[in-house]
Amino acid sequence: MESSSSSTASPHVALPTGEYEVFMSFRGPDVRNTFADHLYRSLTRAKIRTFMDEEELRKGEGIAPSLVRAIPESKIYIAILSERYASSKWCLLELAQMVECWKQRKGHLILPIFYLVSPRDVRHQEGLYQQAFEHHAHKHSPQTVKEWKEALREVGQMKGWHVTESRGQILPNLCCLRLYNCRSIPTNVNTKQLSVLDLEGSSVMDDWKGWSGIKTCTSLEYINFMGSFTVDGQFSIGKFKNLETLILKGIDITTLIIGGGGIGKLRRLEEMQLMGTNLRELPAGMENLPSLETLSFGSAHCMEIPRLPASLKRLSISYSSRVPNLAELKELESLSYLWADNPWIPGDLWRLPNLKELTLRHSRFDGPLLQDAAAALPTSLTRLLVESCPQLNELPSLVNLCNLTRLVLSGIGVSEIRGLGELRALETMELCRLENLNNLNGLENLLLLKTLTLRNAPLERLPSLANLTKLKDLEVWDCSNLVEIQGLGGIGRESLSRLKIGRCPNLADSDGLQLLVALEELLLYQQSFGGMQSLNLSGLVNLKQLNIRRWRELLEVKGLEGLVSLERLTMEGCTSIQQLPDLSEIERLESLQRLLLPRCRSITKLPNLSGLRNLETLDLQRCVELTEVEGVEGLESLRWLLLSECRSVTKLTNLSGLKNLETLHLSECVNLTEVEGVEGLESLTRLQLYNCRSITELGNLSGLEKLEELNIMGCTKLMEVNGLDELEKLRYLDMGRRMRVKYLAKSAAIYCLRLAGAAPVVGRLVSWGARS
């Protein structure tokens, strides 16, 4: 008998040493985890000794000796004759042996179960049984094949049970099955009423038992096998007459099997995603799919796509696939070329009256974008995206694209954008990695522009932005030659809400920033304005987020006290700043929730922070020159206090008032001698004191009822920690050598304990058990 290699939960018995009452013969992949499993368990519960073979009993060309003994020693033979039973030589060898014992010995009984197969097919070897014997005829002797057929004929004439539906399967009314990235797929699920089958990223093998139900499931409307390993190069969709969506993206199939009637019988099919397959061709008659609206296709082995239906609205193709009737698809709204080698884009593309989106990505062009270099793009376009096509040196003129709202050009070789100033409806423009671009003539005419992104461009100057009164989002990044953004102070005083500038070392000044009164988010990154050392933000009363990162030349930031709407202030890696301005009116920053100043290595002192009543996060990590944090005890809303590697801080006083504090990180504060009031932090869940080697005392921690994580590794002067025996929620505990801990018996939640050196634990660890 053939077993399933994927049956991890199937029950097995030891090799037979005496007489068995029942011997079960079945094909493993068909029924082992479903019908056979249930039958075996029922027999054993009834105390009927039943033989169910192990996979390793199959040896050589014949039946293993243990099986040879088990068959004659059993009294009853149960043959589960499933659809592919006859395809297994092991099953046929067993059946022939059972029939021989039945004929020669008295008292033996064969009980056939016709599982989802007709007794007539078994008796006369028809259907799948006929196909199986056609295969056996090429591999086995005529005499062997004859014996197998006679055994099936004998058993097929016996009275048995005919199972017409998948008994033993769970969820009999299942309509939707979604399993993502599963290494194995259940076989005991009833699939015959499915309308949705989604196995994206899962391992779907040839011998998966679910195929038998799915292949006859006419109710399926949605199939997704994206990224799944499927059947040996073929996939049949002929019976899915109600199919609406078929996704086979990224799987290794070479042929779609349609069956009689052609693909046109799938009249409800709306979407096909076949990108990244190895299909040799698409089925003929694609133009006869009246409902098809979306097609995604790409195969290196298929150079020409058959004629497509006029109903198509979205088409995505890759490699060099050619669509002969592309210009006839009058309903087409979106056209994409991906990973194409000299994609064939007809010059009469302008004939598509409804085309709204044209996308080209990761493609190579040896010539113009359109086959006819003088042709124009369709005036109906609203989105044009051309990305990662470095050989493309010229675009058609955009002068006629009066409806274009979004333009994305990235990683192409163009030196100019012809017709840019005529894009009167443009709202979003993203220009990235245009290394040959020498001008943006016409930019000042884009009066409806809302978002402008400029990255990695060699431009020295931008046209004046003063007329762009609708501009809300401006990003200028990695423009090393840029010396000026004309009109920055005048653009959108009532509109610009987001500004990002980074790595523009030659940009002249920042005076215009103070005039951007509508600004809500400002990001300045690494040499935003060349070598400037002072930044004045006075007047930005609506600013909510200020993010200054790695601006190493910056010495001071003026006007912080006037940012009354500020919610988040980040100054990371600004290594030259020595102190923040005097925030005598800091209580005005009542909206500030996060103050992040990590790696500001030159800061020695902070203003008194006690007025920041709504501050939730204070991050001063690696401020190695900071000596004290004044006013922290008044931050009643504080939840995270991060001071790791603040090597000059020696003392934290009166923390007991921080009733909402959840995380306290003080690791590597090597000169910290005292943390006063830590025992009163009733909301604390994480306390990190790693390598705080000057701390001598922590106090009693029994009041930290919510503490889950405690790290006191490397606290070499801390000799004793009291109160841990009351911390019932403590899960992670790291301790150093020579430290005494009294009674951890109540710490049943601990499942990670690290003890460096020989740290004596006084008391019994009675409640840890296997979790210690």
KOLMAR-626945 format. One record per residue (C-alpha): residue in one letter; x, y, z. Coordinates in steps of 0.2 Angstrom, whole numbers, plus 5000, padded with zeros to 4 digits. Each point is the difference from the previous one (the first is absolute). Last residue first. Layout:
<nodes>
AXYZ;...
</nodes>
This chain:
<nodes>
S506451395172;R498449964991;A500049815004;G499650035018;W500050185005;S498950005015;V501349935013;L501550114996;R500549975018;G500950145011;V501650104999;V500750014982;P501850015000;A500850084985;A501449894993;G500550104985;A498750084988;L498349945004;R498750014986;L498249955002;C498750004987;Y498349915004;I499550105015;A498150005002;A500149895016;S500950145010;K499249955017;A501549895005;L501350134996;Y500650015018;K501450125004;V501250064986;R501850025005;M501250074987;R501849944999;R499949984981;G498850094989;M498149984997;D498950004985;L498149965003;Y498749994987;R498249955004;L499550095016;K498150015002;E499949935018;L501350125007;E499849975019;D501649895001;L501050144991;G499850115016;N501850025004;V501650014988;E501749985008;M501850044997;L499950134987;K501850064998;T500349894984;C498450064991;G500649904985;M498349914997;I498650095009;N498749974986;L498149995006;E498649964988;E498149975005;L499750135014;K498150035002;E500049985019;L501550125003;G499750025019;S501149855004;L501550094993;N500850045017;G501450134998;L501250004985;E501750025009;T501850014995;I500050074983;S501750034993;R500149864987;C498550054990;N500449864988;Y498249954996;L498850105009;Q498449974990;L498350015008;R498549944990;T498249995006;L499950165011;S498250055004;E500250015019;L501750105000;G500150025019;E501549895002;V501050104988;G499950155012;E501950054999;V501149924987;E501750025007;T501949984995;L499950034981;N501850014994;V499949854988;C498350054992;E500349854989;S498149955001;L498850135007;H498449954991;L498450035010;T498449944991;E498250015007;L500050175008;N498250055004;K500250035019;L501550114997;G499950085018;S501249875007;L501450064989;N500750115014;T501850024995;L501149934986;K501950015004;T501749994991;V499650044982;S501750024991;R499949834991;C498350034992;E500249834991;S498149955002;L498950145006;L498349954993;L498550055010;W498449934992;R498250035008;L500150185006;S498350085003;E500550075017;L501650084994;G500450095017;E501349895005;V501050034984;G500350185006;E501850014997;V500949864990;E501850005006;T501849994993;L499849984981;E501749974992;V499649834994;C498350044992;R500049814994;Q498149985004;L499150165004;D498249944995;L498550075010;T498449934995;E498250045007;L500150195002;N498350075004;R500550115015;L501650074992;G500250135014;S501249895010;L501350004986;N501350125008;P501250054986;L501249874994;K501949995004;T501649934993;I499449974982;S501649954990;R499649824996;C498250034992;R499949824997;P498249995005;L499050165002;L498149944999;L498750105008;R498349924997;Q498350065006;L500150194998;S498250085000;E500350115015;L501550084993;R499550175009;E500649925016;I501850024993;E499950195003;S501750015007;L500649894986;D501850065000;P500749944984;L500549814998;Q501849965005;Q501749944992;I499449974982;S501549944991;T499549814999;C498350024992;G499849814999;E498250015003;M499050165003;T498149945001;L498650115007;R498349934999;E498350085004;L500450184996;S498550125000;V500750145010;L501750014991;G500550165007;E501249935013;L500949924986;G500550174993;K501949974997;V500949844996;E501850005004;L501749924995;L499649914984;E501549934991;R499649825004;W498350004992;R499749825003;R498150015001;I498850155004;N498249955001;L498750125005;Q498249945001;K498550115004;L500450174992;N498550115001;V500950155009;L501550004988;G500450185004;S501749985006;L500949854993;N501850074999;L501449884996;S501850045004;Q501649914995;M499850004981;G501249894990;G498949954986;F498250035003;S499349825002;Q501749945005;Q499449845007;Y498149995001;L498750145003;L498249935002;L498650135003;E498249955003;E498550125003;L500550154990;A498650134998;V501150155006;L501349974986;L500850175003;Q501349945012;L500649874988;G500550134987;D501650055009;S500749824998;D501650044990;A501149954985;L499849824995;N501749934996;P500049855012;C498249944994;R500049845010;G498250015006;I498550124999;K498349945004;L498550135002;R498249965004;S498550125003;L500250124985;S498350094998;E499750175009;R501750074996;G500049894985;I501650064991;G500850165005;G501449955011;L500549864989;G500050124985;Q501549934992;I500849855007;E501850034998;V501749925000;L499649834993;N501549904995;S499949865013;C498249974997;D499949855012;W498250045005;V498750144997;E498349965006;L498550124999;D498249965006;K498650125000;L500250104984;K498350094996;T500850174998;L501349954988;N500350174993;A501550045011;L500949844996;S501350084989;P500949894988;L501249885009;R501950035000;E501649904999;L499149844993;P501049845001;A498549895006;N500149875013;R498250035007;L498750134997;T498249975006;L498650134997;T498349975007;K498550124998;L500250074983;L498550104994;L500950154993;L501349904990;N500650154990;E501650035011;L500649824995;G500150064982;N501849974998;L500749865011;N501850004994;N501549904998;L499449825003;N501449884996;E500149915017;L498149985002;R500049895016;C498350065006;L498750124993;E498349985009;M498650124994;T498350005008;E498550124996;L500250034981;A498450084992;R500950134990;L501349894993;E500550124987;G501650065009;L500849824999;G499850004981;R501749924997;I500849925016;E501950034998;S501649905001;V499249835000;G501049855005;I498849905011;G500149955019;S498350085006;L498750104991;V498350015009;L498650114993;R498350015008;T498550114995;L500149994981;N498450074992;C500850124988;L501249884994;N500250084983;V501750085004;L500849855007;S501249984986;P500649824997;L501449955012;E501849994996;N501549915007;L499349845005;Q501549895003;P499850025019;C498349935001;S499849985019;E498350095001;V498750084988;L498450045008;L498650114991;R498350025008;T498550104994;L500249954981;S498450044989;T501150114988;P500849834994;L501950024997;A500650084985;A500849924984;A501650074992;A501149865006;D498849874993;Q500449845009;L499750105016;L501350015014;P501450044988;G501549894997;D501149875008;F498849995015;R500249885015;S498749985013;H500050005019;R498350095001;L498850084987;T498350065006;L498650084990;E498450055009;K498450084993;L499749914984;N498150044995;P500250064982;L501349874995;R500450074982;W501550105008;L500949835001;D500250024981;G501949995001;P499949825006;I500949955016;W501149854997;P501149985016;N501950014996;D500449875013;A498650015013;W500249985019;L498350075002;Y498850094987;S498450065007;L498450064992;S498550075010;E498350064993;L499649894985;E498250014994;K500550034982;L501149854999;E500350024981;A501750085002;L500649845008;N499549884987;P501649914997;V500650005018;R501849965001;S501049925014;S501850065001;Y500249975019;S498650065010;I498150044998;S498750095011;L498350034992;R498550095009;K498450044992;L499649854988;S498249994994;A500750004981;P500649825003;L501849964996;R500849944985;P501449875003;I501650055010;E501650004991;M501749965006;C499749865012;H501449915008;A500750145011;S498350015008;G499050145006;F498150035002;S498850115010;L498350014993;T498550105008;E498350034992;L499549834994;S498149994999;P499749964982;L501449874998;N499949964982;E501650114996;M501049875009;G499549874987;A501749914999;P500749965017;L501550105006;E501749934994;R501649925006;L499650045018;N501550015011;T499250115014;G500550175006;M498450094997;L498549894998;Q498650115009;M498349974992;E498550115004;E498250014995;L499549824995;R498149985000;R500049934982;L501249865003;K499349914985;G501150114989;I501549905006;G499649864988;G498549894999;G500949845005;G501450015012;I500950155006;I501749945006;L501250155003;T501849954996;T501850045005;I499750025019;D501450055013;I499150125011;G500350195002;K498250064997;L498749874999;I498550115004;L498349964992;T498550115004;E498249984994;L499849814999;N498249944998;K500449874986;F501449935010;K500149834990;G501350054988;I501250085012;S501449874999;F501850045005;Q501549924993;G501950015003;D500049865013;V498750065012;T500350145011;F501350095011;S499250155006;G500650184997;M498250064996;F498849865000;N498450115001;I498449934994;Y498350095001;E498349954993;L500049825004;S498249924999;T500449874987;C501149905013;T500449844991;K501950044998;I499950075018;G499549845008;S501349894992;W501350135002;G499850015019;K501049845002;W501650084996;D501149894990;D500650134988;M500550115013;V499350175007;S501350085011;S499250175005;G500550174994;E498250054996;L498849865003;D498450094997;L498549904995;V498350095000;S498449934994;L500249835008;Q498649885001;K501049844995;T501550055011;N499649895015;V501650025011;N500949845005;T501550034990;P500850145009;I501350104991;S501850005005;R501450135001;C498750145002;N500450174993;Y498250065000;L498549895002;R498350064994;L498649884998;C498250084997;C498449904997;L500149865013;N498449915002;P500749835005;L501350085012;I500949845004;Q500249854989;G499749825007;R498849964986;S500550074983;E498549964989;T499449854991;V500649875011;H499549834993;W500149865012;G500349824996;K499349854991;M501349924989;Q500050014981;G501450145001;V501049895011;E500149864987;R500350124985;L501350095010;A501049845003;E499849954982;K500750174994;W501549975012;E500349834994;K500050064982;V501250145003;T501249885008;Q499949884985;P500250144987;S501650055009;H500250175008;K500650174995;H499150054984;A498449915004;H499950085017;H499750174991;E498549934990;F499549925016;A499850175009;Q499150084986;Q498749855001;Y499850035018;L499750184998;G498549974989;E499749814998;Q500849855007;H498549894997;R499649955019;V500850165007;D499250124988;R498349905003;P500250025019;S500050194997;V501350115009;L499850125014;Y500649875013;F499449824994;I500349915017;P500349814997;L499949885014;I501049844997;L499749865012;H501149855005;G499249855009;K500649874988;R501750024992;Q500549984982;K498850124991;W500150145013;C501949985001;E500250034982;V498850145000;M501050095014;Q501749974991;A499250084984;L499450145010;E501750035008;L500950004984;L498750124992;C500250125015;W501950004998;K499950024981;S499150175004;S499050074985;A498649885004;Y499550095016;R499950174991;E498150035002;S499849905016;L499849825003;I500149985019;A500449815002;I499549935017;Y500749835002;I499349895015;K500949865008;S501850065001;E501449885001;P500149974981;I500250194997;A501250045015;R501349884995;V500350064982;L499950185008;S501449965011;P501049924986;A499950164989;I498949994985;G500949994983;E501150114989;G501250075013;K499350045017;R498450085007;L499949965018;E500950175003;E498350094998;E499349925016;D498449894997;M498350005009;F499649835008;T498450005010;R499749915017;I498250035003;K499850085018;A498550104995;R501150165002;T501249924988;L498749984987;S499450185001;R501750075000;Y500449904984;L498450054991;H500350195004;D501849994994;A499549914984;F498750134996;T501050155002;N501950015003;R500449844991;V498650024987;D500750044983;P501950035003;G500149845009;R499249884988;F499149875010;S500149825006;M499549975018;F500349835009;V498849955013;E500049865014;Y501950005002;E501049845005;G501750025008;T501650104999;P499450134988;L501150164998;A499550135013;V498450104997;H499850174991;P498850145003;S500150144987;A500550175006;T501550044989;S499349944984;S500950104987;S501049854993;S498349924996;S500149815000;E499849884986;M499449825004;
</nodes>
